[in-house]
Amino acid sequence: MNIKIGNMVSHPGATQWGVGKVVEMATFKATIQFSDGIIRKIASSHYTILEPGDAASFVPIPDAVPVVKVRAVRKKKVKAVPIEADL
């Protein structure tokens, strides 16, 4: 398969990854963003394994993920009670 930036591909040995979009090309590897949310680098020697993917099945990662702020709960202060010593 001829791999180019923007192509949709799938890996038949890892169907759980879903469809991936080629986002970067280098001399010996392609960077592919898969629908499972993980970006993987595939060596050029493995391009023959990749198959064309269905563009409608690709689920892109959102650009911004909302941040949920968590407020700390203060601990209640406990008064110290003096201990009487036995003499």
N, C-alpha and C positions, 0 to 999 in steps of 0.2 A: 504494500500500500504506500502511496506517495503521501508523506506527512507535510502539511503546511500550517502556518498559524491560522487559527480560526476553524480548522477542520474539527468535526465531531467524530470521535472514535470510541470504540469499546474494546475491552480486553476479554476474550472468550474464556480465559482461565480464571478470571476474577469478576464474575458478573455482579457480585455484591457491591463493586465500586460504582456501578452505573455507567452512564455515558459521560465521556470526558471531552473537554474543549482544549485544543492545543493553544497555549498562551505564549510560549516562547520556544525558539529553536536555537540550538547551538550546534557545533560541528558534529558531536557524537551523541547528543541526547536531546530529547524533547521534554518540555515541562508541560504537564497536562493537569488541568483542574477537573477532578471527577465530581459527580453528583453527590457522593458521600461526604463531600466537604474537605477532602484531602487532596493536596497538590502533590503529584508524583512525577519523578523524572524517569523517563524510559530511555534506555540505551538504544542507539541506532541499530544495533545488532538484533533488537527485538521488534523492530517496526513491522516485520513480516507477520507477526502474531496478531497485531492490531487489525480490527475490522471497522468499516464505516459505521458510525453510530447515528441513531435517529435524533435529529435536532430537537424534536418535540419532547423527547424524554430527558433532555438535559435540564438540571436544576442548578442555577448559578448560586454561588455563595453571596449573601447580601453584603453590600459595601460597608454598611454600618450596623452593628449589632447593638441594640439598646442596652445600656448599663443599668443594672439594678443596684441602687444604693442600700446598704444594710446599716441600720443604726445600732450602735452598741447599747447594751442595757447595763445601767449602773448597778453595782452590787450594793446591797443595803449594809450600812455600817453596823457593826455589832459592838455594844459597849463591853469593855473589859471588866470582868468581875474579879476583884482581888481574892486570892485563895488564902485561907487562913492556915497557917502552919501549926502543926502539933508540936508542942515543946515537951 
